């Protein structure tokens, strides 16, 4: 089953690991939005094979990500999910 699984740690201080699972091979997009709905970072835009995956999010390298509440959105051809994260740098 395709799913956006975990974002650890949350709150994020420097880095977080975003874990997701794919039921079939396909294109995955992971983005971060602020509370106003603006895209502040595109973490991943790539093809992945079926199975479990993890990607690293480093909030210290993006000047648009400051302390606050954000939303991580995962999108595939047939799936979309959003998880809330808190950043404390």
N, C-alpha and C positions, 0 to 999 in steps of 0.2 A: 504494500500500500504506500502510495506517495504521501509524504508528510514532512512538514517543518517540525523537527523534534524538539531540540533544546538550544538555548543560548546561555552559555555558562562562562563566567559568573554573571549574575544579574542582581545588583547593579554592576556595570562595567566601569573599571577604573582605568585600565590601559588596554587590555586585550580581552577578547572573548572568542569562544569556539562556537560556531553555529553548525549544528548537526541536522542533516536531513536525509530522507530515504526516498528512493525512486523505485517505482514498480516496473518501469520500463525505461529504456534508453531515451534520452531527450535533452532538449535545451532547458537550462535553468537560469533564471535571473533572480538575484538577491539584491534588494535595494533597502536603503534606510531613508525614512521620511521623518520630518519634524512634525510637531503638533499642528502646524498650519497646512500640512499636506505636501510641502515642498520636498523634492528629492534632494538629499544632502550627500549621498554617496551611492555608487553602484559597486557592490562588493564582488559580484560574480555575474558574468554573462558568458556562458560556455555550455558545451555539450558534456553530459555525464552518462556513464553506463548505469544500468540497473544496480541497486544496492544502496548501502549506507555510505554517506560522505560527510566530511567535516571541513569547514573553511575557517580561517582565522580572520577576525575583525580587529584591526588596530585603530582605536579611536584617537590616539595621540598624533597620528599623521594627517589628520583632516581638520583644517581650521574651522570648518563649518559645523563640526560636532563639538559642542561645549556641554557644560553641565545641563541636564534636563531629561525630559521624556522624549523617546523616539519610538518608531515602529519599524520593525524589520519585516519586509514583504518578500515571500518566495512565490515565484510564478513559473509554471510550466505550461505546456500546450493545453493541459486539461485539469490544472490544479492551481489554486491560489490560497495563500494563508498569510496571516499577519500576527506577529507577536510583539508585545510591548517590552521595551527595555529602558532602563534608567542609566544615564551616564553620569559618573562622578569623577572628574579628573582632578 
